[in-house]
Amino acid sequence: MEDWKSGEPNDHGGLENCVFVDSSKKWSDAGCQYDRCFICYNTTSGSFITYNDCKNWTAAQHFCRDQHTDLISGPDQLNQMEIGTESCTCNETKDNWWIGLSRDTWGWSDGSNSSFRNWSISDPVLNKSFTDDNKDCVKVGPQGTFIRDYCNQTRPFICYDNLFILVKEKKTWEEALYYCRRNHRDLAWFIDHTHLKNMAQQRAKVADSDAVWVGLHYTCFLEAWIWVNGHYVSDTNENWKVPGESQCGVAGAMERDGDNKWVKRNSKETLNFICVR
């Protein structure tokens, strides 16, 4: 359900691609380059946090994603949020806050409907002053942020496959196993197929944890390392970073850095993990 203020959205004075709410929770569109207060939400604590710092929409989104989950998003969250207990005195935009609603004409080349965007703060694409420069394609900067560019530029490029998916949630090995089997197919396994291992390594390199769980675990009953698909693997396999004696309660993870070697970790540790689709 939309809850626009009377007369909004109106693109007053130009293209207005971002949305703020006032103390009555009514929505208004505005240029994304203006500084305003903003509201974050945190899924872990189930809380909403009002910030009186003055940031443009993109900077506010970066802050919320770094410190919490994201900018407050959706009517349900806004209805739960109590606005008005704190006064926003950010420049001339008194008592209104950025929320996680924006108009985005950018799309992924495979036609997917992913809403993930990681625009560089130095290239605020949602700023209305950046609409007519013909930079209609996107490159990835050094920190993994998105930067617009001309489509006729020649650059290195990145392909992807859809066999493996990195889940950037921290779970124990068993929790990761259940998650993958419930939402995908299984925890990742690749035995000695070099191309499969390489695909998994590319996922591991962008993890939020120093290693990622894969579908490899040690069973004390059989005194052996086994993939979740039933194949055995040697404890002295060259993929191991530190081969040697194994023990109960350990599982296999792939390191994020270096050569992405397999490491033995306590299965109760919480790490990102790779699922096979």
N, C-alpha and C positions, 0 to 999 in steps of 0.2 A: 504494500500500500504506500503510495506516494503522499507526501504532506507538504506540498509547496506553499510558500507564502503567496498571498494574493498578487497576481501579476507576474509571478516567477514560474519558470525561468524566462529571462527576457533578453539575454546577451546585450545588456545595456552598454553602449559605448564600444562594442566590439565583441569578439568571441570570448565567452565566459565558460570555461570548461570545468571548473571546480565548484564545490558546494559547501556552504557553511550553514549552521543553525544558530538561531538566536535563543534567548532565554525561554521562549514559548515553544521551542523545538520545531519551529517552522523552517523550511528549507529555502535557501536563496542561492542563485548562481553568482560567480564572481571570477575575475581573472586570477589564475593560480599563482601569479607572481607576487601578490600582495601578502604582507605579513599579518597573521592573525593568531589568536590563541587556538588551541586544538585539544581534542579528546582522544586518548588511546584506550584500547581495551586489552585485557590479559586473559587468555583462555585458561591458564593454569589456576589462577586465583579467582576467576570469574568476576573480576573487578573492572571498573571504569575509572580512568584517571584524567582529570582536567589539568591542563598546563596553561599557565599564563605567559609562557615564553612566546615571543613573537617570531613566527617562522612562516615562510611561504608553504604552499600545500605540499610540494615535493619534499622539502626539508622536514616538514612535520611527519610525513609518511616514513621517511628514512629513520627519524628518531623513534617513532612508535614501533617500527619493525625491529630496530636494534634493541630497545629497552623493554618492549612488551611483546604484543602479537601484531597489532596493526592499528591504524586509525579506526575509530568506532564505525561500524558498518551495519546497515540494515535497520529497518523499522523496529524489529524486535529489540535490538540492543538499545536503540534510542528511547524506546518506551520504558525500558528498565532504568535508564540513566536519569538521575535527578539533576537537572540543570537550574542554576540560579543561586546555589549556595555560595558560589564564589563569583566575583565580578571580574570580567576581563577588561583590562584597560590598555590594550595593545594599540598604541597610536590612535588613529581615528576610527578603528574598527571595534569600538567598545561593545562588550557583551555579545559577541558572536564568535563561534568556534568552527574551525575546519573539521569536517567529518570525511569518512572514506568513500565519498561518492564523487566520481569524475566522469567526464565524457571523453571516451578514448576511441579514436578512429584507427588505431594501429592493430594489426592482426598478424598471427603466426603463419608462416608459409605452408604448413601442413593443414591449415584450416581448423586447427584445434581451438577450443574456446577457453584456453588457460588465461586467467586474469593476471598472471604474474608479470610484473614490470619492475625493473630495477634501474630507473633512470638516474644518470649522474646528476648530482646537484648543480654541477657547472653547466649542464645542458638541460634546463627545465623545459622539456618538450611541451608541457601543458600550458606554458606561458603564452598568452595570445600574441606576443610579439614575435613568435617563432613559427608562424603558420604559413608564411609565403616565401621560404628560402629554398624550396625544392629539395631539401634533405629528407628523402622519403624512405631511406633504408637505414638499418641499425647495425652498428659494430659494437663489440664488447671491449671496454677499457681495461687497464691494468688491474683494477680491483673488482672486475667482473660487472661493472656498471654499464648501462646502455647509453650509447652516444649516437645521435643521428648523423648520417653521412650521405653524400651523393651516391646514387646507385651505380654510376658509371666508374666509380673508383675501383681499382684492382687491389685486393687484399687477400691474405690467407683466410681460410674459411673452415668451419666446423660442421661435420656431418653427425648424424646421430642414428642409432638403431633403437628399436623399442622392445628388445628382449629383456633387458634388465632395467630396474628402476631403483634409484637411491631414495630411501625414506629418511628424511632429516628429523627423525624423532629418536629420542634416546630410550632404549628398552634393553632389558636383559635378553640373553640369547633365546630363552624359551618364549618370552613375550614377542620377540621379533619373529620367531617361527610361527606362532599362532597368528600374528598380524598378517604375515605374507600368505599363509594358507587361507585366511579368511577373506583377504582383499585382492589377492593376486593368485599365484600358483604355489610358490614355495620359496624358502630361502635360497639364495643363489648357489648353484653348483655348476662346475665346469670341468672337472676331472683334468684331462691332459690336452683339451682342445685349446690351442694357443690363442685362436681368434676370440673364443669366448672369454678366456682369462683377460685378454687385452680390453675387451668391452667392459668387464667388471672393474678393471683397474681405472678406467676413465671415470667411472662413477665414484670410486673411492677417493679420487683426487679432489673432489669438491665437497667432501663430507664436513660436517661441523665437529666431529670427534676425531681423535688422532688415529682411530682404526674403525673398521666397519665389520659387523657380523656377517659371515657367510654361512652356508649350510653345511658346516663341518664341525663335528663334535667327537669327543673321546668317550667311548663306552668302557667302563671298568669291567663289565661282565665279560666282554670279548677281548678286553685289553687291546683295543685297536681304535684308530681314527676312521670314521665313516662319514661319507656324504649323506645328506638327507635322502638321496635317491637310492641308497643301499650300496654304493661302491666304496671299496676300501681304499685308503691312501696310506703310504708309508710314512712313519714318523721321521724318517731321514730323507724324505723327498726334498729335492733342491729348492722348492718353493718356500720352505720353512726358513725363517730368519734365525731361529735358535733351535736346531734339532736336538733331540735328547729324550730323557725320561719324561713320560707323561703321568698325569695323576687324575683322580676323579675330580669332577666339578670344573673342568676346563672345556672351552670350546674354541673353535677357530675363527680368527678375524683376519682381515686384510688391512695392512697398514695404509694410511692415507698418503704418506710421503715416500720419497726415495723410489725403490724398485717395487713397492707395494707387496712386500713379502708377507707370508702368512705368519701370524703370531698366536701363541697360546695365551688366552686371557680367562680370568675367572668368569664363569658363565653368568654370575650375578651382576657383573659390571653392566652399566647402561651405555650403549653405543648406538650410533646410526647403523643402518643395515641395508643390504641389497636384496631385493626380491627378484625372482624370475617371473615374468608374466605368463 
